[in-house]
Amino acid sequence: MLALCGGLMAAGFALLPWTAAGGPGAGLLIPAAALFAAYGAAVRTVLRAGGPPDRAVPRIIVGLAILFRAVLLFAPPVLSNDIERYLWDGRVVLSGENPFLHPPEADALRHLRDESYERLDHRSIRTIYPPAGQAVFAAAAGLDAGWFGLKLLLILADLLGLAALRHVLARRGLPPSRLLIYAWNPLAVIEIAWSGHLEPVGMLCVLVAAGAIIQERDLRATLALALGALVKILPLLLFVPMLRAIRRRVLALVPLVLAVAYWPFRDAGAHLLSGAREYASRWVANESIFGLVRAGLEAIDPAPALKGAIALASRLLPGGASPDVLYGFVHPGELARGACALAAALVGAALVWRRVEPLRGLFVMTGALLLLSPTLHPWYLLWILPWLCLFPSPAWLGLSGLVLLSYLNAGVPREAEPYPWIRWIEYLPFYALLAREGIVAARVRRRAAALSRPVPDRMVDSPR
């Protein structure tokens, strides 16, 4: 069955570049739907398998996973042009310039412009990618093979991530066939092997950290997770569910590692994080909970009342102190960001307070960050996919397929998006399934608690 599903998926991946040659659109959906149908059958086969494991199955899974990625390696990216910015940043670093200091449109980088410069978006914004990401980009630029070279490096990182994930599965006593849930997921193949997104490098670091935590190697876990945060910011927030598993003196190394990594770019000064700040304050795309919170705040419109409170505080504060800076945070978008950030902090605090097992905590924290984020591009879901091998979830697996619908809006200005119904189709099934999973889990916990409860003496038959 797995071989049949794998063969169908290989054919589907081969069709994708042809059907989407004109760019993201409805032509992408038919082969994508077929891919996810075959993938779903394969996942069901793996999860329902009984008896002793077949040693050939993991080799088939990994072999076909490599084939899927090889099929799309040679296809030019069409769903996203992020890879153009990656390569630009790499060329900037190799030239000795600082991508944190100069945006692409800066005169200081004029000598680097070629035909790829015209394909860049957001040329006025400095890079948002941390130093380890810049190292990957520079390595790809040094290969001088364009997007092919960078995609090759990312696929290699992805395959190393599969090896790290298999190690985690073995340590947890789970069958290696569970690797299929990530290795064959069409979203993972599309976003890494076709679009060439950076996520697999950061995910590799997180998976290495997870394996180290299982082995109680907190120093290794800390360094791996800090390195992941130097690829993309999200792993920095994943320290929260592991706080009880890492010694404080080891955690103290994290700021040092970050400082050492950013030191070569120090001449950017105040601009060192300006790109990241711009992204955090402005970007909104395919949002989930954030969109609902913002819509609610827009309906309530608390800005006038908050402005009045700030003005009153300005008059009452002694010594001429003024909270006028707060005026920039009274609008629905900023308030929604603050509310979602607070919600994420509360999730993290709950994981620590309840002493949730670290790997489950990583899964829950990752999911919360994705759902609360103002931006949920399809490739962001790659961060959750490896954890589904340990904690299978129909809700998240379904969302990994439905999120491809968001590409129908690609390239359309935010204020002119023609398909507002897309988010309802994406997220309603997800939240319905997630609620069902929560109800089932609660019932299981209640039954387990009832079985572990001691039987009162009066209910025990006494001998006669």
N, C-alpha and C positions, 0 to 999 in steps of 0.2 A: 504493500500500500504506500509506504513512504517513497519508494522508488518511482511509483506512478505519479504521486503528487509532485515529487521533485522534478520529474521530466516535464510535466505540465507547467510548472513554475518557470523552468528554464526557458521554455518557449514563450511564456508571457513576458519575461524580462527582455527577451530579444525583440519582441514587438513594441515595447514601450517607446524607444526613441523614434521609431517610425510613426507611431500614432500621435506623438506629441511634437512632431518636427516643427509645427508652426507655432509652438509655444504652449504654455499651460492652457488647457481648455477641456471641453467635454470629451475630446478624443482620448484623453488620459484615463477617463473613468471606466470604460469598458474593459480594457486589459487589466486595470488595477482591481476591478471587482472580481475578475476571473482569478487573478493572483491570490487575493485574500480568500476566495472560496477554497482553492486548493490548499492554501496555508492552513485554514481552519480545519480542514479534514486531517492534515498532517498533525496538527496540535492535538486534536482529539485522539488520534491513534496513539500518540506518545503518552498522553495522560491516562489513557485507559489500558495501556499495556500491562499485562500481568505476567507472573512467572519470572524465572531467572532472566537477567538481561542478556541480550544477544550482543556479543562483543563486536560484531560487524556493524551494528546500527550507528554507534558514534562516528565510525569512519565514513559511513555513507552520508551522515548529516554534515560533517565538516567538509567532505569532498564536494557535495552539492552546494554548500554555502560558498565555497571558493569559486565554483563554477558560476553561480549567480553574480558574484561580484566581478568576475572576469568578463562576463557578457556586457556589463554596463561600463566597465573601465574605459573602453574605447569610444564611448558615446559622448559627444560634447554636452555639457550641462545646458538645460533649457528652462528648468523650473525655477532656478534662482541664479543670480549672478554674484553671490557672495564670494565665490572663488576668485573673481577678478580682483576684489579688494584684498584677499589673502595674498595673491601674487604681487600686487602693488606694494603692500607693506613689506613683503620679503625683499623686493628690489630696493626699497628705500633703506632697509637695514643693511643690505649688502653694499650699498653705495656709501655707507658711513653717515647717513642722515638719520634723524630721529623722527619716527612716525608719530610719537606722542607730542612733538613740538610743532611739526608742520603738517597741515592738512594737504590733501592731494593738489588742491588748487593753488598752493603757495608758490610764489616765484622761485623760492629756494629749490623746489623740486621740478622746475620746468624742464631741466635737462633729462629727466627720466620719462617724459611723456612720449607715448607712441600711440598706435591705434587702440590699444587696450584702455588708455586713459578715457576715451570717449564712452567706454562701456561702464565706467564707474558711477555708482550712485553716491550721494551725500559727499561730494568732493570738498565741501566746506567744513567737514567734521573730522577732527583728529581721530586716530585709531581708537577703537574700543577694546582691542584684543590685548591681553596681558603679555608679559615677556616670554613665557614658554611658548605661547602661540606664535609670537614673532619669530622665535627660533625655528619652529616648524616651517613657517612661511619662507624664512631665509634659506633653509635647506632645500625647499622646493624650487625657489628661484635660482639657487646654485646649480640645480640639475639642468636648468635651461631647457625644460621639456614642456613648459606651459602647464595647462590644467592637467594634462596626462601625468606629469611627474608628481604633482601635488596629490592627485587622487591615488596614485600608487602608494605614496607614503601613508595616506589616511587608511587605505585598505589594509596595509601591513599592520598599522596600529589596531585596526578593528580585529584582525585575526589574532593578534597578541591578546586583545581583550577577551576573545573567545577562550583562549587557553587559561587566562586568569579566572574566567567565569566557570570553566570546567573544574578548576582547582577548588573554587568555593563550593560548587555542588558536591564534590567528593567529600570535602570537610563536613558538609551538612548531612551526609549520608543519603543524598538524593541521586537518582539514576542519571548517568551522563546524557541520556537521550533528551532530558529536559533542555539541553543546550539548543535544541531545535527552536524553542519558543522565541529566542532572540535571533539565532543565526539565520533562520529562514524568514523572519518577519519582513514582508515586502517594504515597509517604511524604512527599515534599517538599510536594506540593500539600495533603495532608491536614493536616500538622502546622503549616503556615504559614497557608494560606488558610482552613482550617476551625477549627483549635484556637488559632491566633494565638500561636505561640511566638516567642521573641525571637531565635532563632538566626540568621535571615537578616541581621540588622544586623551581628553579629559576623563572619559568613561574608563579607559584603561587604568588611569591613576586611581580612580575610585574603587575599581574592582580589586586592584592590588591592595589597597587599604582595607577592603572588606576581608580579604584572605588573611591579612596580617592580624586583624582584630580577632578573627576566629582562633588564630594561633597565639593570641595574647602577646603579640609583638607591637606594643603601642608606639614605639619610636618609629618603626617602619611604616605603620599605618599613618602616623602624623605627617611624616615626610612625603608619603605618596599623596595624601589628600592635599597638602600644601602645594605640591607640584601641580595637582589637578586644578587648584584655584589660580595657578599662574597660566593655565591654558584658557579657562573660562571661569567666571566668578562663582557660578553655582556651587561647586565643591566646597568653597569656603564656608557656606551655610550648612553644609552637611557635617561639620564638626559637632553641631548641637546634639544630635542623637547619640554621639559617641563620647560625650563629655565624661560619663561615669566609667568609661572603659580606658581612658587615657589619663596618665598621671599629670599633675599640674606642671611639674617642671619640664615635662616633655611638650606640653601645649605652649609653654613660653617660647619654644623655638620657632613657632609659626611666624610671629612678626619679624624675627630675624631673617628667616628664609625669604619672606616677601621683600624685605628691605634690600637684601643682597641681590635679588633678581631685578629689582627696579633701579638699582644703583647706576648701571651703565646708561640709563635714560634720564638721569637726574637733571640734565640741563633743560629739560622741558619745564621744570619748576612747577608753577601753579597749573600748568596745562597738562600735567602728567595724567590726571584722571578726568580731564575735561570731556573727552569723548564718551567715557563711561557715564558721566553725569548727564550729558546731553541725551544719551540713550535712555537712561533711567527716568528722565523728566518728560521726555517727549514721545517715545515710541509707544504705539498702541496698535495691536494687530491680533485678530482672531481670539480676542480675550474671552474669558469664561466668567468666573465669579466677579472679577474686576468690573466687567461690563454691567452686570446687574447692580452692583454697589453704586457705580457712577450714575446709572439711570435713576436709581432711587434718590440719590442726592440732587440730581437735576430736577426731579419732580418736587422735592422739598424746598430746594433753593435756600440753603442756610447762609449764603454769602452776606446778605444785608445785615442779618442779626450778628454774625461774627464780626463784620466790620464795625458795627456799633459797639460791640464789646471791646474790640481793640482800641477804638477811639476813647472809650471811657477809661480803659486801663492807662492810656497815655496821659490822661489828665490827672489820674489819681497816683501814679507812680512818683515817688520822691526823687529828687536829685536830677530831674530832667531825663530820666531813663525813658526810653521809648521802644515799644514792641512793634514799631511800624513794619519791621521785616516780615511780620506774620501776615501782612496783607496779601503776600504772594501765595499763601497756602489756604485761602478761604474758598477757592473755586472747586466745583465738583470733582474735576479731574485730580487735583492735588489731594483733596480730602479722601477720595477713593484710594489713591496710592497709600496714603497714611493708614487708612482703615485696613487695607489688605496686608500691609507690612505688620501692623499690630496683630492681625489674625495669624500670620505666619509665626510671629514671635510666641504667641500663645500655644500654637501647635508644638513648637519646639520645647517650650516650658513643660507642657503636658507629657511629652515623651521622656523628658529628664525626670520629672517628678514621679511618674508611674514606673520608672525603671524599665522601659520597653527594651527588649532585646535589640542590640545595636543594628543588626542587619534589617530587621523589620522596621526599626526606626529610620534607617536610611531610605527604605521604600516609602514609608508614610511621609517623611519630610520632603522627599523629592516630589511626590504627588501633590502635596499641599502647595509647594512653591510654584509648580506648573499651573495649578488651577487658580491661584491667587495673582499670578503675574499679569500685568497689562498686555504682555506680548506672549503669544503661544504659537510661534511658527511651527509648521509640521515637524521640522528637525529637532525642535526642543523636546519632543516626546521620546527621542532616543535615550534620554537620561533615565526614563522609567522602564524601558524594555528589558534590560538585563534582570531586574528584580522580579519580573514576571516568571522567570524560570524557577525562582524560589517560592513566590507567592502568586500562583496563577490567578488572573482576574479577567473574566469575560468583559467587564466594563472597559478596562484599559486596553485590552486587545482589540475590542471593537472600535474604540476611539482612534487607535493607531491606523485603522483603515479609513474611518470617516473623516479624519483630519485632512486627507488629500482633497476633499471638497473645497477647502479654503483656497486652493490654487486657482479656482475659477475666478477669484477676485484679484489675482496677481496683476500688478501693474496699474491697477485702478486707484485713483486718488481716494483717500479716506472719505472725504466729504461726498464722493460720487459713487460709492460702492453700489452696484446694481442688484446685489443678491443678499438682502438682509436675512433671508430665510435659511441661509447656509448654516449659521450658528445653531439654529434650532434643530436642524437635521443632525448636526455634529453632536450636540451636547445633550439633547433630551434623552436619546437612548442610553448614553453614557451614564447620566445621573440616575436614570431608572434602574439600570443594572447595578450601579454602585449602591443604591439604596437597598436593593434586594440582597446583595452580598452582605451588607451590614446587618440586615435582619437575620439572615441565615447564621452569620457569625455570632450574633447575640444569642440566638437559640442554642447554638453549640456550647457556648460558654455557660449558659444556665444549666444545661443538662450535665456538663462536666462538674459544675459546682454542686448540683444535686447528688451526683454519684459519689463525690468526695466527702459529702456531709456525713458525720457519724450518725448512726442509728440510735435514737433514744432508748434507754434501758427498758422502758415500759413496752416497747414494740418488739423486744426480743423474747421469743418463746422461752419460758422458764421450764425446767424439767419437772415432771410430775412424779 
